[in-house]
Amino acid sequence: MPHDGRDGNDLSDGPGRPAAHHHGESPWWWGLGPLGAIGLVLVGIAAAAWSFLRLPGTADNPASGYYQASKVIAIGLVIAGSTLLGRIRSRTSPAENAKDREDERRA
């Protein structure tokens, strides 16, 4: 169900314009982009180091701390990989561009 803003949580970019970056059914990490991916990886590494050093707030079972940190790192790597793959796919090779131009001239 789309968000209509009636509950006071207006997610629009301005009057009459819905937010371009929000999807109601999307996960929390959707739309972070490459910088968000790097941030998640760094936060995951910091959480793993925190768990390794057994600083205050560390779980009683160290494996659970490493598991949680690995999930954050994995999400960051998936976002980074998806962004990189999208950029690679959006590029076209010079040979493909030349072929497209040649086809346009013939038409």
C-alpha positions in Angstrom: 0.0 0.0 0.0 1.5 3.4 -1.0 2.2 5.9 1.7 -0.3 8.8 1.7 1.3 10.9 4.4 -1.8 11.0 6.6 0.0 9.7 9.7 2.3 12.8 9.8 5.3 11.0 8.3 5.5 12.9 5.1 8.1 11.2 2.8 7.9 13.7 0.0 10.6 15.8 -1.6 8.3 18.8 -1.5 4.6 19.7 -2.0 3.0 17.5 -4.6 6.2 15.5 -5.3 6.6 12.0 -3.9 10.0 11.0 -2.6 12.1 9.6 -5.5 14.2 7.5 -3.3 11.6 5.7 -1.2 9.7 2.5 -1.9 7.2 1.3 0.7 8.1 -2.3 0.4 11.8 -1.9 0.0 14.4 -3.1 2.7 16.1 -0.5 4.9 19.3 -0.6 3.0 17.7 0.1 -0.5 19.1 3.2 -2.1 22.3 3.6 0.0 24.5 3.7 -3.0 28.3 3.2 -3.1 29.1 5.5 -0.2 26.5 3.8 2.0 28.0 0.4 1.0 31.4 1.5 2.0 30.0 2.8 5.3 28.3 -0.5 6.0 31.5 -2.5 5.3 33.4 -0.2 7.7 30.8 -0.4 10.4 30.8 -4.2 10.1 34.6 -4.3 10.4 34.4 -2.0 13.4 31.8 -4.3 15.0 33.9 -7.3 14.4 36.9 -5.6 15.9 34.7 -4.5 18.9 33.7 -8.1 19.4 37.2 -9.4 19.0 38.5 -7.0 21.7 35.6 -7.9 24.0 34.8 -4.2 24.7 31.8 -3.3 26.8 28.5 -4.2 25.1 30.0 -7.3 23.5 27.7 -10.4 23.5 28.4 -13.2 25.9 28.9 -15.5 23.0 31.6 -14.0 20.6 30.2 -16.0 17.7 27.0 -14.0 17.7 29.0 -10.7 17.5 31.0 -12.0 14.6 27.8 -13.2 12.9 26.1 -9.9 13.2 29.1 -8.0 12.0 29.4 -10.4 9.0 25.8 -9.7 8.0 26.4 -6.0 7.9 29.6 -6.5 5.9 27.8 -8.9 3.5 25.0 -6.3 2.9 27.6 -3.6 2.2 29.5 -5.9 -0.3 26.3 -6.8 -2.1 25.3 -3.1 -2.5 28.8 -2.2 -3.6 28.9 -5.1 -6.1 25.5 -4.2 -7.5 26.4 -0.6 -7.9 29.7 -1.6 -9.7 27.9 -4.1 -11.9 25.2 -1.5 -12.8 27.9 1.0 -13.8 29.7 -1.6 -15.9 26.5 -2.6 -17.7 25.6 1.0 -18.4 28.7 1.6 -20.3 28.9 0.5 -23.9 32.1 -0.3 -25.7 33.4 2.0 -28.5 32.8 -0.8 -31.0 29.1 -1.0 -30.1 28.8 2.7 -30.4 30.4 2.7 -33.8 28.1 -0.1 -34.9 25.0 1.7 -33.7 26.0 4.9 -35.6 26.6 2.9 -38.7 23.2 1.2 -38.4 21.6 4.7 -38.0 23.3 6.0 -41.1 21.9 3.0 -43.2 18.4 3.5 -41.9 
